[in-house]
Amino acid sequence: MRVLITGGGTAGHINPALAIAAKIQKEKPDTEFLFVGAAGRMETVLVPAAGYPLKTVTVQGFQRKLSLENIGKNIKAAYHAVTAGREAARLIRDFQPDIAIGTGGYVCGPVLRQAAKQGIPVILHESNAFPGVTVKMLSKLAFAVLISDETARKYLPDTAKVIMTGNPLRNDFSVLDKANARKELGLDERPFVLCFGGSLGARHINEAMVDVLQKNQENNTAFQMMVGTGKGENFTRMQQMLQEKGIAVGVNGVTVRDYIDDMPRCMAAADLVICRCGAMTLSELPAMKKPAIVIPSPYVAENHQYFNAMALASRGAAVCIEEKELVGTRLWDAITALANDKEALASMGEASGRMAVLDADERIYDVIQEALR
């Protein structure tokens, strides 16, 4: 069997693609894969690192706000849309896939249109609660659109075949034990609060957390805390702010890291999670039944993180603080109100757990088999 997979730009598109490929490979080890991504984007690093062949096409998104600069960008985007279609058509003719799977991002557009034109069955996977423009546009060409949260269904055309599958996750996001994880991290009985702003970090969250860490220190370190700042400038700036304010880290259960490379363990150990609300977070928190304070990024396409946050908050699984309202004092008040209320944490954790889909890879594989038949 030959499988073409396309998608990229963000980890929320790439990680599901890799998880789908891993499931197919597990069930059919002799499967041949070809990933098609956008030149210069994150997939050019993550996909080869996972051991899959990758080809790229040059493509960029259209700007919705009208300005002279954006008109120029849109002319360039239109040119690339045409050339990317030609590149994609050639790649598909050469590879001859039995099925084409898209997980979102601009690159899906030209690739999956060409696949459909060549009579290849197309499956789309949408990892966010609010479907992206590309997924909505391609839904009429797809055998099925697979969604990670029921909220997405109402934003897709009535004519689309929409199937709820969830986001495929690594096994360690559902099997790690909280007590063992806390022991491995050297934590005591105090509540443990985990905060991160994604792999690249989030400056506004870091700044608010400096104030939170100061309040925590003034309150005899009531909470154990771990903050993932993001690499590079974010980490350097955070260290500088902590030093200026005389805030001690690396002691008494308070740590600051540039990158959290053992996220499943740290999340398993946490009593409360503070984070952005990207697509995978929407699945990881429920898989681990974690209550959360979510701070959606306002800088993403179509404000989709806000819809992810609302999917959690509307079910009682999280508290949402928009970035425009984010200050250290408000975040500290929210942390103390929740972390000191075991009943509230338990209720939120149960609500989060009810959203979990732990067999997403099986559901997705079943649809793939159906499409091939």
C-alpha positions as CSV (number, residue, x, y, z in Angstrom):
1,M,0.0,0.0,0.0
2,R,1.2,3.5,-0.8
3,V,0.0,6.4,1.4
4,L,0.5,10.1,0.7
5,I,0.2,12.4,3.8
6,T,0.2,16.1,3.6
7,G,-0.1,18.8,6.3
8,G,2.2,21.1,8.3
9,G,3.1,24.6,9.4
10,T,2.4,23.8,13.1
11,A,2.8,20.9,15.5
12,G,-0.9,20.6,15.7
13,H,-1.0,19.6,12.0
14,I,2.3,17.6,12.0
15,N,1.9,15.4,15.1
16,P,-1.4,13.9,14.1
17,A,0.0,13.2,10.6
18,L,3.0,11.3,12.2
19,A,0.7,9.5,14.6
20,I,-1.6,8.3,11.7
21,A,1.5,7.1,9.8
22,A,2.7,5.2,12.8
23,K,-0.7,3.5,13.2
24,I,-0.7,2.5,9.5
25,Q,2.8,1.2,9.7
26,K,2.0,-0.8,12.8
27,E,-1.0,-2.5,11.0
28,K,0.7,-2.8,7.6
29,P,4.5,-2.8,8.0
30,D,5.1,-2.9,4.2
31,T,3.3,0.4,3.6
32,E,5.2,3.0,1.6
33,F,4.8,6.6,2.7
34,L,5.4,10.0,1.1
35,F,4.9,13.1,3.1
36,V,4.4,16.4,1.2
37,G,5.0,19.6,3.2
38,A,5.6,23.3,2.6
39,A,9.2,24.4,2.0
40,G,10.9,26.0,5.0
41,R,8.2,25.0,7.5
42,M,8.4,22.9,10.7
43,E,7.6,19.6,8.9
44,T,10.9,19.7,7.1
45,V,12.5,19.0,10.4
46,L,10.0,16.8,12.3
47,V,9.0,14.4,9.4
48,P,12.5,13.3,8.4
49,A,13.4,13.0,12.2
50,A,10.5,10.5,12.5
51,G,12.0,8.5,9.6
52,Y,9.6,9.3,6.8
53,P,10.5,10.6,3.3
54,L,9.4,14.2,2.6
55,K,9.0,16.2,-0.5
56,T,8.1,19.9,-0.4
57,V,6.2,22.4,-2.5
58,T,6.4,26.2,-2.3
59,V,3.1,27.6,-1.0
60,Q,1.9,30.4,1.3
61,G,-1.4,31.5,2.7
62,F,-3.6,34.4,1.5
63,Q,-3.9,37.6,3.7
64,R,-7.4,38.6,4.6
65,K,-6.7,42.2,5.6
66,L,-6.5,44.5,2.7
67,S,-3.3,46.7,2.4
68,L,-0.8,47.4,-0.3
69,E,1.7,45.0,1.3
70,N,-0.9,42.3,1.6
71,I,-2.1,42.7,-2.0
72,G,1.5,42.0,-3.0
73,K,1.6,39.0,-0.8
74,N,-1.6,37.7,-2.2
75,I,-0.4,38.0,-5.8
76,K,2.6,36.0,-4.7
77,A,0.4,33.5,-2.9
78,A,-1.8,33.1,-6.1
79,Y,1.3,32.4,-8.2
80,H,2.5,29.8,-5.7
81,A,-1.0,28.2,-5.7
82,V,-0.6,27.5,-9.4
83,T,3.0,26.3,-9.3
84,A,2.4,24.2,-6.2
85,G,-0.5,22.5,-8.0
86,R,1.8,21.5,-10.8
87,E,4.5,20.3,-8.4
88,A,1.9,18.3,-6.4
89,A,0.5,16.7,-9.6
90,R,4.0,15.5,-10.6
91,L,4.7,14.1,-7.2
92,I,1.4,12.2,-7.1
93,R,1.9,10.8,-10.6
94,D,5.4,9.6,-9.6
95,F,4.3,8.1,-6.3
96,Q,0.9,6.7,-7.3
97,P,-0.7,6.6,-3.8
98,D,-3.6,4.4,-2.9
99,I,-4.9,7.1,-0.6
100,A,-4.1,10.8,0.3
101,I,-4.5,12.0,3.9
102,G,-4.4,15.7,4.9
103,T,-4.1,17.1,8.4
104,G,-4.4,20.8,7.8
105,G,-2.2,23.7,6.7
106,Y,-2.0,25.6,3.4
107,V,0.0,22.9,1.8
108,C,-3.0,20.5,1.9
109,G,-4.8,22.7,-0.7
110,P,-2.9,22.1,-3.9
111,V,-1.8,18.5,-2.9
112,L,-5.3,17.2,-2.1
113,R,-7.0,18.9,-5.0
114,Q,-4.6,17.2,-7.4
115,A,-5.0,13.8,-5.6
116,A,-8.8,14.1,-6.0
117,K,-8.4,15.1,-9.6
118,Q,-6.4,12.0,-10.2
119,G,-9.1,9.8,-8.6
120,I,-7.3,9.1,-5.4
121,P,-9.6,8.9,-2.2
122,V,-8.9,11.8,0.1
123,I,-9.3,11.9,3.9
124,L,-9.0,15.1,6.0
125,H,-8.2,15.3,9.7
126,E,-9.0,18.5,11.6
127,S,-7.3,18.7,15.0
128,N,-8.9,21.9,16.2
129,A,-12.4,22.7,17.4
130,F,-12.7,25.3,14.7
131,P,-11.9,23.9,11.2
132,G,-9.3,25.8,9.2
133,V,-10.1,27.4,5.8
134,T,-8.2,24.7,3.9
135,V,-10.1,21.9,5.6
136,K,-13.5,23.6,5.0
137,M,-12.6,24.3,1.3
138,L,-11.5,20.7,0.7
139,S,-14.3,19.0,2.6
140,K,-16.4,18.6,-0.6
141,L,-13.6,16.6,-2.2
142,A,-13.0,14.3,0.7
143,F,-14.3,10.8,1.4
144,A,-14.5,11.9,5.0
145,V,-13.6,14.7,7.3
146,L,-12.3,13.4,10.7
147,I,-12.8,15.8,13.7
148,S,-11.2,15.9,17.1
149,D,-14.1,17.7,18.9
150,E,-17.8,17.7,18.1
151,T,-17.7,21.5,18.1
152,A,-16.1,21.4,14.7
153,R,-19.1,19.6,13.1
154,K,-21.3,22.8,12.9
155,Y,-18.6,24.7,11.0
156,L,-18.4,22.2,8.2
157,P,-20.7,21.9,5.2
158,D,-23.8,19.7,5.6
159,T,-22.8,17.7,2.6
160,A,-19.5,16.7,4.1
161,K,-19.2,13.2,5.6
162,V,-18.0,14.2,9.1
163,I,-16.8,11.5,11.6
164,M,-15.7,12.1,15.2
165,T,-12.4,10.4,15.8
166,G,-10.4,12.6,18.2
167,N,-6.7,13.4,17.9
168,P,-4.2,10.5,17.9
169,L,-1.9,10.7,20.9
170,R,1.3,9.0,22.1
171,N,0.5,6.2,24.6
172,D,2.3,7.9,27.5
173,F,-0.3,10.6,27.6
174,S,-2.9,8.1,28.9
175,V,-0.9,5.5,30.8
176,L,1.4,7.4,33.1
177,D,0.6,7.2,36.8
178,K,0.3,10.5,38.8
179,A,1.9,9.2,42.0
180,N,4.9,7.7,40.2
181,A,5.4,10.8,38.1
182,R,5.4,13.0,41.2
183,K,8.0,10.7,42.8
184,E,10.2,10.7,39.7
185,L,10.1,14.5,39.7
186,G,10.9,14.7,43.4
187,L,7.7,16.5,44.4
188,D,6.2,16.6,47.8
189,E,2.5,16.9,48.9
190,R,2.0,20.6,48.0
191,P,0.0,21.2,44.8
192,F,2.1,21.1,41.7
193,V,1.3,23.7,39.0
194,L,2.7,23.2,35.5
195,C,2.9,26.1,33.1
196,F,4.0,26.2,29.5
197,G,3.5,28.4,26.4
198,G,4.2,25.8,23.7
199,S,7.5,24.7,22.2
200,L,8.5,28.3,21.3
201,G,7.1,29.8,24.5
202,A,4.8,32.8,25.0
203,R,6.2,36.1,26.2
204,H,3.0,37.4,27.8
205,I,2.6,34.2,29.8
206,N,6.2,34.3,30.9
207,E,5.8,37.9,32.1
208,A,2.6,37.0,34.1
209,M,4.4,34.0,35.6
210,V,7.2,36.1,36.9
211,D,4.6,37.9,39.1
212,V,3.0,34.6,40.0
213,L,6.4,33.2,41.1
214,Q,7.0,36.3,43.2
215,K,3.6,35.9,44.9
216,N,4.3,32.3,45.5
217,Q,7.6,33.1,47.1
218,E,5.9,35.8,49.3
219,N,3.4,33.1,50.4
220,N,6.1,30.7,51.6
221,T,6.1,28.8,48.3
222,A,2.6,27.4,48.8
223,F,2.8,25.7,45.4
224,Q,5.4,23.7,43.6
225,M,5.7,25.1,40.1
226,M,7.4,24.3,36.8
227,V,7.5,26.9,34.0
228,G,8.5,26.1,30.4
229,T,9.5,29.4,28.9
230,G,10.5,28.4,25.4
231,K,14.0,28.4,24.1
232,G,16.3,31.3,23.2
233,E,15.3,34.8,24.0
234,N,12.2,33.8,26.0
235,F,14.3,31.8,28.4
236,T,17.1,34.5,28.7
237,R,14.5,37.2,29.3
238,M,12.7,35.1,32.0
239,Q,16.0,34.5,33.8
240,Q,16.8,38.2,33.8
241,M,13.4,39.2,35.2
242,L,13.6,36.5,37.9
243,Q,17.0,37.7,38.9
244,E,16.0,41.4,39.0
245,K,13.1,40.5,41.3
246,G,15.1,38.2,43.5
247,I,13.0,35.2,42.8
248,A,14.6,31.9,43.7
249,V,14.2,29.0,41.3
250,G,15.7,25.5,41.3
251,V,14.8,25.1,45.0
252,N,11.8,24.2,47.1
253,G,9.9,22.6,44.1
254,V,10.1,25.6,41.8
255,T,11.8,25.1,38.4
256,V,12.1,27.1,35.2
257,R,13.1,25.3,32.0
258,D,13.6,26.5,28.4
259,Y,11.9,23.3,27.1
260,I,9.9,20.5,28.8
261,D,11.1,17.4,27.1
262,D,9.3,15.0,29.4
263,M,5.9,16.6,29.0
264,P,3.8,13.4,29.6
265,R,5.5,12.9,33.0
266,C,5.2,16.5,34.0
267,M,1.5,16.7,33.0
268,A,0.8,13.4,34.8
269,A,2.2,14.8,38.0
270,A,0.4,18.2,37.8
271,D,-2.6,19.2,39.9
272,L,-3.3,22.2,37.6
273,V,-2.0,23.0,34.1
274,I,-1.6,26.5,32.7
275,C,-1.1,26.6,28.9
276,R,-2.0,27.8,25.5
277,C,-4.7,25.9,23.8
278,G,-3.4,24.4,20.6
279,A,-4.9,21.3,19.0
280,M,-2.9,18.7,20.8
281,T,-3.4,20.4,24.2
282,L,-7.2,20.0,23.5
283,S,-6.6,16.2,23.5
284,E,-3.7,15.8,25.9
285,L,-5.5,17.5,28.9
286,P,-8.6,15.3,28.6
287,A,-6.4,12.1,28.1
288,M,-4.8,12.9,31.5
289,K,-8.0,14.3,33.1
290,K,-6.3,17.5,33.9
291,P,-8.0,20.7,35.1
292,A,-6.5,23.7,33.4
293,I,-6.2,27.5,33.0
294,V,-6.0,28.0,29.3
295,I,-4.7,31.2,27.7
296,P,-5.4,31.0,23.9
297,S,-3.0,32.6,21.6
298,P,-4.6,35.5,19.7
299,Y,-1.9,35.3,17.0
300,V,-3.0,32.2,15.2
301,A,-5.1,31.7,12.1
302,E,-8.8,32.4,12.6
303,N,-8.3,32.7,16.3
304,H,-8.7,28.9,16.5
305,Q,-7.1,28.5,19.9
306,Y,-10.0,30.5,21.4
307,F,-12.5,27.9,20.0
308,N,-10.3,25.2,21.5
309,A,-10.4,26.9,24.8
310,M,-14.1,27.3,24.7
311,A,-14.6,23.6,23.9
312,L,-12.9,22.9,27.3
313,A,-14.3,25.8,29.3
314,S,-17.9,25.3,28.2
315,R,-17.8,21.7,29.5
316,G,-16.3,22.8,32.9
317,A,-12.9,21.3,32.2
318,A,-11.0,24.6,32.2
319,V,-10.9,28.3,33.0
320,C,-10.2,30.6,30.1
321,I,-8.2,33.8,30.4
322,E,-7.8,35.7,27.2
323,E,-4.4,37.2,26.7
324,K,-5.8,40.8,26.6
325,E,-6.9,40.2,30.2
326,L,-3.8,38.4,31.3
327,V,-1.9,40.0,34.2
328,G,0.1,38.4,37.0
329,T,-2.4,39.2,39.8
330,R,-5.4,37.8,37.9
331,L,-3.5,34.6,37.1
332,W,-2.3,34.3,40.7
333,D,-5.9,34.7,41.9
334,A,-7.1,32.0,39.5
335,I,-4.3,29.6,40.6
336,T,-5.0,30.0,44.3
337,A,-8.7,29.7,43.9
338,L,-8.4,26.4,42.0
339,A,-5.3,24.8,43.5
340,N,-6.6,25.2,47.0
341,D,-10.0,23.7,46.2
342,K,-9.6,19.9,45.8
343,E,-13.3,19.5,44.9
344,A,-13.1,22.0,42.1
345,L,-10.0,20.4,40.7
346,A,-11.6,16.9,40.9
347,S,-14.7,18.2,39.2
348,M,-12.8,19.9,36.4
349,G,-10.6,16.8,36.0
350,E,-13.6,14.6,35.6
351,A,-15.2,17.0,33.1
352,S,-11.9,17.0,31.1
353,G,-11.7,13.2,31.2
354,R,-15.2,12.9,29.7
355,M,-13.9,14.6,26.6
356,A,-11.1,12.2,26.1
357,V,-10.9,9.9,23.0
358,L,-8.2,7.3,23.7
359,D,-8.8,5.2,20.6
360,A,-8.4,7.9,18.0
361,D,-5.8,6.0,16.0
362,E,-8.1,3.0,15.8
363,R,-11.1,5.1,14.6
364,I,-8.9,6.9,12.0
365,Y,-7.5,3.6,10.7
366,D,-11.0,2.2,10.3
367,V,-12.0,5.1,8.1
368,I,-8.9,4.7,6.0
369,Q,-9.7,1.0,5.5
370,E,-13.3,2.0,4.5
371,A,-12.0,4.5,2.0
372,L,-9.7,2.0,0.5
373,R,-12.5,-0.5,0.1
